[in-house]
């Protein structure tokens, strides 16, 4: 699990590829926003810009394995 965090002003985008397991992916525009929640499982893909807040939580008894690709947006 990774709690709500942001990558600040680093002009990054993260792509999450769920390899196995199940979880909950949450995102929000800023610290005070109401979060949007999405159920994720093997085969799902999510993306987030570096300045938005995001988190992921394992919701099952098996490991949640996610491949994370971080890109730079010049």
GUZA-429117 format. One record per atom (N, C-alpha, C): z, x, y; residue in one letter; atom name. Coordinates in steps of 0.001 Angstrom, whole numbers. Each point is the difference from the previous one (the first is absolute). Last residue first. Layout:
// GUZA-429117
+---------+---------+---------+-----+------+
|       Z |       X |       Y | res | atom |
+---------+---------+---------+-----+------+
|       Z |       X |       Y |   A |   CA |
...
+---------+---------+---------+-----+------+
//
This chain:
// GUZA-429117
+---------+---------+---------+-----+------+
|       Z |       X |       Y | res | atom |
+---------+---------+---------+-----+------+
|  -20330 |    8395 |   17081 |   X |    N |
|     -92 |     815 |    1242 |   X |   CA |
|    -155 |    -841 |    1259 |   X |    C |
|    2289 |    -861 |   -4819 |   X |    N |
|    -938 |    -708 |     849 |   X |   CA |
|    -105 |     738 |    1321 |   X |    C |
|    1576 |    1214 |   -5360 |   X |    N |
|     193 |     248 |    1425 |   X |   CA |
|   -1095 |    -736 |     755 |   X |    C |
|    2446 |   -1044 |   -5045 |   X |    N |
|   -1164 |     479 |     735 |   X |   CA |
|     364 |     216 |    1457 |   X |    C |
|    2313 |    -556 |   -5285 |   X |    N |
|     248 |     -22 |    1445 |   X |   CA |
|   -1199 |     627 |     694 |   X |    C |
|    1431 |   -2410 |   -4989 |   X |    N |
|    -985 |     828 |     697 |   X |   CA |
|     278 |    -147 |    1482 |   X |    C |
|    2763 |    -995 |   -4951 |   X |    N |
|     -95 |    -179 |    1450 |   X |   CA |
|    -995 |     999 |     565 |   X |    C |
|    1545 |   -2647 |   -4852 |   X |    N |
|    -726 |    1172 |     488 |   X |   CA |
|    -232 |    -235 |    1485 |   X |    C |
|    3849 |   -2109 |   -3498 |   X |    N |
|    -989 |    -211 |    1057 |   X |   CA |
|    -590 |    1343 |     395 |   X |    C |
|    3361 |   -2741 |   -3873 |   X |    N |
|    -699 |    1250 |     290 |   X |   CA |
|   -1130 |    -295 |     967 |   X |    C |
|    4815 |   -2124 |   -2097 |   X |    N |
|   -1110 |    -367 |     882 |   X |   CA |
|    -657 |    1312 |     417 |   X |    C |
|    3153 |   -1150 |   -4592 |   X |    N |
|    -297 |     765 |    1216 |   X |   CA |
|   -1194 |    -571 |     761 |   X |    C |
|    2953 |   -3398 |   -2913 |   X |    N |
|    -808 |    1186 |    -280 |   X |   CA |
|    -313 |     737 |    1302 |   X |    C |
|    2434 |   -4114 |     -65 |   X |    N |
|     796 |     999 |    -706 |   X |   CA |
|    -787 |    1261 |    -334 |   X |    C |
|   -1113 |   -3113 |    4421 |   X |    N |
|      55 |    -166 |   -1454 |   X |   CA |
|     854 |    1103 |    -617 |   X |    C |
|   -1349 |    -454 |    4722 |   X |    N |
|     613 |   -1285 |    -346 |   X |   CA |
|      69 |    -231 |   -1508 |   X |    C |
|    -427 |    4096 |    4179 |   X |    N |
|    -267 |    -312 |   -1392 |   X |   CA |
|     726 |   -1299 |    -343 |   X |    C |
|   -1721 |    1408 |    4994 |   X |    N |
|    1161 |    -128 |    -870 |   X |   CA |
|    -464 |    -343 |   -1408 |   X |    C |
|   -1725 |    1886 |    5353 |   X |    N |
|    -364 |    -419 |   -1349 |   X |   CA |
|    1257 |      21 |    -864 |   X |    C |
|   -1843 |     -53 |    5665 |   X |    N |
|     953 |     356 |   -1048 |   X |   CA |
|    -545 |    -468 |   -1339 |   X |    C |
|   -1214 |     793 |    5850 |   X |    N |
|    -335 |    -431 |   -1348 |   X |   CA |
|    1062 |     466 |    -977 |   X |    C |
|   -1848 |    -336 |    5679 |   X |    N |
|    1115 |     173 |    -928 |   X |   CA |
|    -392 |    -563 |   -1371 |   X |    C |
|   -3403 |    2229 |    3831 |   X |    N |
|     591 |   -1253 |    -456 |   X |   CA |
|    1124 |     311 |    -994 |   X |    C |
|   -2882 |    3377 |    1933 |   X |    N |
|     977 |    -464 |     985 |   X |   CA |
|     621 |   -1344 |    -364 |   X |    C |
|   -3435 |    2309 |   -2722 |   X |    N |
|    1212 |     791 |     109 |   X |   CA |
|    1036 |    -524 |     966 |   X |    C |
|   -3478 |   -3210 |   -2713 |   X |    N |
|    -116 |    1038 |    1029 |   X |   CA |
|    1353 |     670 |     188 |   X |    C |
|   -1755 |   -2335 |   -4669 |   X |    N |
|     824 |    -188 |    1198 |   X |   CA |
|    -262 |    1143 |     968 |   X |    C |
|   -1670 |   -2666 |   -5120 |   X |    N |
|    -188 |    1015 |    1035 |   X |   CA |
|     897 |    -336 |    1186 |   X |    C |
|    -720 |   -1063 |   -5801 |   X |    N |
|     441 |    -398 |    1329 |   X |   CA |
|    -317 |    1130 |     976 |   X |    C |
|   -1146 |   -2003 |   -5428 |   X |    N |
|    -216 |    1010 |    1031 |   X |   CA |
|     515 |    -559 |    1321 |   X |    C |
|     306 |    -951 |   -5892 |   X |    N |
|      -5 |    -428 |    1392 |   X |   CA |
|    -120 |    1196 |     945 |   X |    C |
|     404 |     329 |   -4872 |   X |    N |
|   -1343 |    -322 |     475 |   X |   CA |
|     -70 |    -442 |    1444 |   X |    C |
|    4586 |    -573 |   -2593 |   X |    N |
|   -1033 |     928 |    -416 |   X |   CA |
|   -1385 |    -481 |     436 |   X |    C |
|    3605 |   -2236 |    2909 |   X |    N |
|      59 |     378 |   -1417 |   X |   CA |
|   -1173 |     911 |    -293 |   X |    C |
|    2985 |   -2915 |    4298 |   X |    N |
|    -988 |     978 |    -443 |   X |   CA |
|     204 |     303 |   -1479 |   X |    C |
|    1207 |   -3828 |    4273 |   X |    N |
|     318 |     458 |   -1344 |   X |   CA |
|   -1116 |     948 |    -430 |   X |    C |
|    1638 |   -1042 |    5152 |   X |    N |
|   -1079 |    -127 |    -974 |   X |   CA |
|     500 |     513 |   -1348 |   X |    C |
|    1722 |   -1547 |    5484 |   X |    N |
|     325 |     471 |   -1347 |   X |   CA |
|   -1161 |    -285 |    -946 |   X |    C |
|    1477 |     715 |    5604 |   X |    N |
|    -916 |    -689 |    -901 |   X |   CA |
|     203 |     622 |   -1375 |   X |    C |
|    3640 |    -165 |    4404 |   X |    N |
|    -854 |     694 |    -976 |   X |   CA |
|    -909 |    -959 |    -771 |   X |    C |
|    1865 |    -313 |    5175 |   X |    N |
|     288 |    -592 |   -1305 |   X |   CA |
|    -931 |     664 |   -1015 |   X |    C |
|    1461 |    2706 |    4496 |   X |    N |
|    -897 |   -1020 |    -546 |   X |   CA |
|     512 |    -552 |   -1323 |   X |    C |
|    1876 |    3753 |    2750 |   X |    N |
|     564 |   -1340 |     197 |   X |   CA |
|    -847 |   -1114 |    -597 |   X |    C |
|   -1295 |    4731 |    -126 |   X |    N |
|    1324 |    -118 |    -609 |   X |   CA |
|     573 |   -1411 |      73 |   X |    C |
|   -5267 |     303 |      46 |   X |    N |
|    1000 |     824 |     668 |   X |   CA |
|    1358 |    -316 |    -602 |   X |    C |
|   -3942 |   -1716 |   -2044 |   X |    N |
|    -628 |     694 |    1119 |   X |   CA |
|     949 |     909 |     767 |   X |    C |
|     299 |   -1119 |   -5375 |   X |    N |
|     231 |    -707 |    1252 |   X |   CA |
|    -502 |     872 |    1139 |   X |    C |
|     236 |    -649 |   -5949 |   X |    N |
|    -465 |     668 |    1209 |   X |   CA |
|     350 |    -851 |    1209 |   X |    C |
|     826 |     807 |   -5860 |   X |    N |
|     272 |    -728 |    1235 |   X |   CA |
|    -507 |     818 |    1172 |   X |    C |
|    -233 |    -652 |   -5798 |   X |    N |
|    -429 |     805 |    1134 |   X |   CA |
|     238 |    -836 |    1246 |   X |    C |
|    1852 |      38 |   -5372 |   X |    N |
|    -191 |    -761 |    1231 |   X |   CA |
|    -347 |     992 |    1103 |   X |    C |
|    -752 |     285 |   -5696 |   X |    N |
|     889 |     192 |    1138 |   X |   CA |
|    -298 |    -949 |    1138 |   X |    C |
|   -1144 |    2134 |   -5520 |   X |    N |
|     -76 |   -1120 |     934 |   X |   CA |
|     981 |     241 |    1131 |   X |    C |
|   -2932 |    3232 |   -4002 |   X |    N |
|    1229 |    -639 |     457 |   X |   CA |
|    -276 |   -1166 |     940 |   X |    C |
|   -3427 |    4224 |    -357 |   X |    N |
|     681 |    -835 |    -995 |   X |   CA |
|    1282 |    -557 |     596 |   X |    C |
|   -3473 |    2013 |    2723 |   X |    N |
|    -433 |     465 |   -1317 |   X |   CA |
|     640 |    -839 |   -1107 |   X |    C |
|   -1302 |    -710 |    5427 |   X |    N |
|    1054 |    -243 |    -985 |   X |   CA |
|    -553 |     327 |   -1388 |   X |    C |
|   -1164 |    1789 |    5081 |   X |    N |
|    -658 |    -490 |   -1201 |   X |   CA |
|    1084 |    -155 |   -1059 |   X |    C |
|    -286 |     539 |    5701 |   X |    N |
|     822 |     -26 |   -1205 |   X |   CA |
|    -836 |    -590 |   -1138 |   X |    C |
|    -788 |    2495 |    5054 |   X |    N |
|    -593 |    -882 |    -989 |   X |   CA |
|     867 |     122 |   -1252 |   X |    C |
|     564 |    1155 |    5628 |   X |    N |
|     358 |     209 |   -1399 |   X |   CA |
|    -695 |   -1047 |    -851 |   X |    C |
|    -731 |    2618 |    5069 |   X |    N |
|     -98 |   -1244 |    -743 |   X |   CA |
|     370 |     331 |   -1435 |   X |    C |
|     845 |    2400 |    5251 |   X |    N |
|    -243 |       6 |   -1436 |   X |   CA |
|    -243 |   -1419 |    -501 |   X |    C |
|    1340 |    2288 |    4506 |   X |    N |
|   -1373 |    -467 |    -248 |   X |   CA |
|    -369 |      72 |   -1475 |   X |    C |
|    4411 |     939 |    2319 |   X |    N |
|    -787 |    1044 |    -667 |   X |   CA |
|   -1425 |    -413 |    -347 |   X |    C |
|    4262 |   -2033 |    2230 |   X |    N |
|   -1280 |     119 |     708 |   X |   CA |
|    -929 |    1021 |    -637 |   X |    C |
|    3869 |   -2435 |   -2880 |   X |    N |
|     -37 |     263 |    1433 |   X |   CA |
|   -1412 |      76 |     554 |   X |    C |
|    1577 |   -1214 |   -4463 |   X |    N |
|    -412 |    1394 |     138 |   X |   CA |
|    -212 |     356 |    1466 |   X |    C |
|    3449 |   -3688 |   -2585 |   X |    N |
|   -1264 |     140 |     704 |   X |   CA |
|    -335 |    1483 |      45 |   X |    C |
|    3366 |   -3697 |   -3116 |   X |    N |
|    -189 |    1225 |     761 |   X |   CA |
|   -1368 |     -43 |     675 |   X |    C |
|    3677 |   -2862 |   -3614 |   X |    N |
|    -882 |    -101 |    1161 |   X |   CA |
|     -33 |    1313 |     759 |   X |    C |
|    1373 |     715 |   -5017 |   X |    N |
|     347 |    -986 |    1012 |   X |   CA |
|    -978 |       7 |    1163 |   X |    C |
|    -699 |    1258 |   -5272 |   X |    N |
|     -10 |     666 |    1307 |   X |   CA |
|     249 |   -1078 |    1045 |   X |    C |
|     406 |     859 |   -5824 |   X |    N |
|       0 |    -834 |    1191 |   X |   CA |
|       0 |     875 |    1249 |   X |    C |
+---------+---------+---------+-----+------+
//
